[in-house]
Amino acid sequence: MSDAPSLASPLTLPSGLRLSNRLVKSAMSEGLATDDGRPGERLERLYARWSRGGAGLLLTGNVMVDARYLERCGNPILDARAELDAFRRFARAGKSHGSAMIAQISHPGRQVNRFVAPEPLAPSEGPAVKVLAAFGRPRAMNESEIEDAIDRFARTASLARACDFDGVQIHAAHGYLVSQFLSPLVNRRPDRWGGSLENRARFLVEIVRATRRATARDFTIGVKLNSADFQRGGFGEDEAVRVIGMLGDEGIDFLEISGGNYESMALFGLDESGKRAKTSTRAREAYFLDFAKTARAHARMPVLLTGGMRTRAGMDEALASGAVDLIGLARPLCVAPDLPRDLIERRVDRAPAVEPPAFGLASLDPAAAPAWYCAQIARMGEGLEPDLALGARLNAIRYVANDALRGPRRRRAGLARA
Ligand SMILES: Cc1cc2nc3c(=O)[nH]c(=O)nc-3n(C[C@H](O)[C@H](O)[C@H](O)COP(=O)(O)O)c2cc1C
C-alpha cells in the first residue's frame, strides 16, 4: 500500500485552513457582477452550485483591486467603495456545502481591453497586446502608481477577510500585471522594479508582504504563478523556480502552477499560434506536471496543479508523484459541476470529453471556447444546469460585445474611478 494521498484526503494549509479533499475549482472569470462590481444573486447561485459539487476549495474568478482596470466588465470589484454585505453573501454561498472559499485578486495591467480602459498601465511603455486589435498601448507606471497598486492588493485582501473569505490568491500568472513585472520582455524598467529577477519579483514579494500585514497568519494567501510565459525571451522555468523559493521565504500558504498569457495560450494547452500544443506534456494530460516535479525541491508550500487534468488516473498519478498536493479543475466544472464529488465517490473516472463548437470564422475562433464556457457559467448563475448543446456563435458575439457595450457605459457613469 502506498502512502500517497488520494483525491479524498483532507489537507491542512500552513494558515490552518483545512480543505476537505484535494480537488480545487480553479479561477474562472464569471462576468456576472454589476457594472459597479457588486456580486449578486447570480454569483451566489453559481458558487452554491459549485460548492454542492464537492470541491474542497473554490477559487473565485478575477476579483479586481482597482475599479479603473478590469479584466472584463462584470468582474467583482472589492475596493474601498464595495458593498461588503454583497461580498459576505458571495463568500457564504461558496462555503454553503463545505468548500473553502478564496478570492482571486487581480490587476490586468496591459491586458485590459480598450473599451474598459483606453490607456492601460504596465511596468514599461510598450506595444499593445496583440489580440483582436482590442488593446490600447500601455504607459509605464510611476513609483507612486506601483506603491498604490501594492496597497490596493493589500486592501482588497483585508476586505476579503472582513467578508469571511478564507483567503486570497494573488494572480501572478497569465500575463496580468504581476506577471508583467516578472517578464523581462514586458518589464524593461531601469529602477529597483526591473532588471534582475530580484527586482522584477519585487512587486510580487511586496504584494505578498503587504497582504500578510493587512490580514493575519490564519488568513490564507496563495499565489498563481506561470511555470513559464512560453514566449521567446519571456519569464521561463528557471526563473519561476527561483521565484517559488522567494515565495517560500515569505511563507505563502499555497502555490498554483499554470502558464501562458493572452498572446500564448499555454494555460489551455495551446501553442503560440493558438493550435493545440503537440507536447508529450499535453498528451499526458497535465500540462505543467513536469515543471511541478522540477519545482518540488524548491516549493516549501502546498502545490496546486491546474491545466488539462481530466482523468482520475492522471490526478492520482500527479498526487502520487509527490510533486503536487492539490488538483485544479476549470473548464470541466463548467459542464460537470458535480465532477469533484463524482470522482471522489468513484461514480466516474474522468471528466466528460467536451469540445466546444468552433465559431467558424478565424478571427472570432479564439473567443468561441471561453465564450461557450462563460455561457455555461451564466446558466448556472440563473439556476439552470449546463447545456452541452449550446451553440458557439451567439455566445461568442455576446462575449465580445460585453465590454464594447459595458466598458463605455461604466466610464460614462463614473464607475471607472480610483
Ligand atoms: C472561461 C474561463 C475563464 C477563466 N478565468 C480565469 C481567471 O479569472 N483567473 C485565472 O487565474 N484563470 C482563469 N482561467 C484559467 C483557468 O483557471 C485554468 O488555468 C485553465 O482553464 C486550465 O485549466 P483546465 O484545463 O482545467 O480548464 C479561465 C479559464 C476559462 C475557461
The ligand as an SDF file (V2000), in Angstrom:
LIG
                    3D

 31 33  0  0  0  0  0  0  0  0999 V2000
  -13.9320   30.9080  -19.0580 C   0  0  0  0  0  0  0  0  0  0  0  0
  -12.5910   30.8770  -18.3510 C   0  0  0  0  0  0  0  0  0  0  0  0
  -12.2340   31.9220  -17.5140 C   0  0  0  0  0  0  0  0  0  0  0  0
  -11.0030   31.9040  -16.8250 C   0  0  0  0  0  0  0  0  0  0  0  0
  -10.7230   32.9040  -15.9650 N   0  0  0  0  0  0  0  0  0  0  0  0
   -9.6170   32.8200  -15.1850 C   0  0  0  0  0  0  0  0  0  0  0  0
   -9.3830   33.7510  -14.1490 C   0  0  0  0  0  0  0  0  0  0  0  0
  -10.1970   34.6470  -13.8740 O   0  0  0  0  0  0  0  0  0  0  0  0
   -8.2280   33.6300  -13.4400 N   0  0  0  0  0  0  0  0  0  0  0  0
   -7.3310   32.6200  -13.6790 C   0  0  0  0  0  0  0  0  0  0  0  0
   -6.3150   32.5430  -12.9970 O   0  0  0  0  0  0  0  0  0  0  0  0
   -7.5320   31.7150  -14.6400 N   0  0  0  0  0  0  0  0  0  0  0  0
   -8.6640   31.7740  -15.3730 C   0  0  0  0  0  0  0  0  0  0  0  0
   -8.9040   30.7920  -16.2960 N   0  0  0  0  0  0  0  0  0  0  0  0
   -7.9190   29.7060  -16.4610 C   0  0  0  0  0  0  0  0  0  0  0  0
   -8.2400   28.5170  -15.5650 C   0  0  0  0  0  0  0  0  0  0  0  0
   -8.1540   28.8340  -14.1750 O   0  0  0  0  0  0  0  0  0  0  0  0
   -7.2770   27.3590  -15.8260 C   0  0  0  0  0  0  0  0  0  0  0  0
   -5.9540   27.7630  -15.5070 O   0  0  0  0  0  0  0  0  0  0  0  0
   -7.3280   26.8590  -17.2770 C   0  0  0  0  0  0  0  0  0  0  0  0
   -8.6640   26.8260  -17.7500 O   0  0  0  0  0  0  0  0  0  0  0  0
   -6.7150   25.4590  -17.3990 C   0  0  0  0  0  0  0  0  0  0  0  0
   -7.3970   24.5410  -16.5800 O   0  0  0  0  0  0  0  0  0  0  0  0
   -8.4580   23.4730  -17.2150 P   0  0  0  0  0  0  0  0  0  0  0  0
   -7.6950   22.6890  -18.2410 O   0  0  0  0  0  0  0  0  0  0  0  0
   -8.8970   22.6230  -16.0430 O   0  0  0  0  0  0  0  0  0  0  0  0
   -9.5610   24.2480  -17.8230 O   0  0  0  0  0  0  0  0  0  0  0  0
  -10.1130   30.8040  -17.0050 C   0  0  0  0  0  0  0  0  0  0  0  0
  -10.4890   29.7580  -17.8450 C   0  0  0  0  0  0  0  0  0  0  0  0
  -11.7100   29.7740  -18.5170 C   0  0  0  0  0  0  0  0  0  0  0  0
  -12.0920   28.6110  -19.3860 C   0  0  0  0  0  0  0  0  0  0  0  0
  1  2  1  0
  2  3  1  0
  2 30  2  0
  3  4  2  0
  4  5  1  0
  4 28  1  0
  5  6  2  0
  6  7  1  0
  6 13  1  0
  7  8  2  0
  7  9  1  0
  9 10  1  0
 10 11  2  0
 10 12  1  0
 12 13  2  0
 13 14  1  0
 14 15  1  0
 14 28  1  0
 15 16  1  0
 16 17  1  0
 16 18  1  0
 18 19  1  0
 18 20  1  0
 20 21  1  0
 20 22  1  0
 22 23  1  0
 23 24  1  0
 24 25  2  0
 24 26  1  0
 24 27  1  0
 28 29  2  0
 29 30  1  0
 30 31  1  0
M  END
$$$$
